[in-house]
Amino acid sequence: MFPDQVIFLCFAVVISLLGVLVLLYEFRRKRFEPEPTEDRVFRCEACAYVYTDDHDVDRSRCPECGLFNSPFVF
């Protein structure tokens, strides 16, 4: 084998191993991270309590004081 072929082969092996490690890391990360929810975030205007409710609710009752609130926009 020529020296340039040996260098190319070593380079290809290292790049392949890095690619496999990246794929394994992404697979593990997706498996253990929590999935995002579609819940809406609400913040009570009276008591400043922050809570969530279903994504199809336009106005939600505060569990602390009972006031109806609109979704909080970040």
LINPEHU-V643046 format. One record per backbone hydrogen bond with DSSP energy under -1.0 kcal/mol. CO is the residue of the C=O (numbers start at 1). NH is the residue of the N-H. Records with the same first field share a line. If there is no record, write none. Layout:
BEGIN
CO=NH / NH
END
This chain:
BEGIN
2=6
3=7
4=8
5=9
6=10
7=11
8=12
9=13
10=14
11=15
12=16
13=17
14=18
15=19
16=20
17=21
18=22
19=23
20=24
21=25
22=26
23=27
24=28
25=29
26=30
27=31
28=32
29=33
40=53
41=72
42=51
44=48
49=44
51=42
53=40
54=57
60=69
62=66
67=62
69=60
END
